[in-house]
């Protein structure tokens, strides 16, 4: 995981579990809100939609909505992986 802060913007790039299709999750956190969420790999349209829906959303909102989402019986999903990363970096 790469976690940097510049001008009050926390930028995070993390590799999700190998169980999911996406290879990297990249986003910014500003005052506890998600910005510029992008995935590398995975279901492109769905993950673009997720980024659009979560733009400026509080971390708590994403954790409530995305934690535990299961894709194809894998026990996790690209969305759940984002929630796990958010939990790790936010300490929630």
PyMOL commands that set and color helices and strands:
alter all, ss='L'
color gray80, all
select helices_A, chain A and resi 44-54+59-66+78-90
alter helices_A, ss='H'
color red, helices_A
select strands_A, chain A and resi 2-6+9-14+22-30+33-41
alter strands_A, ss='S'
color yellow, strands_A
deselect
rebuild
show_as cartoon
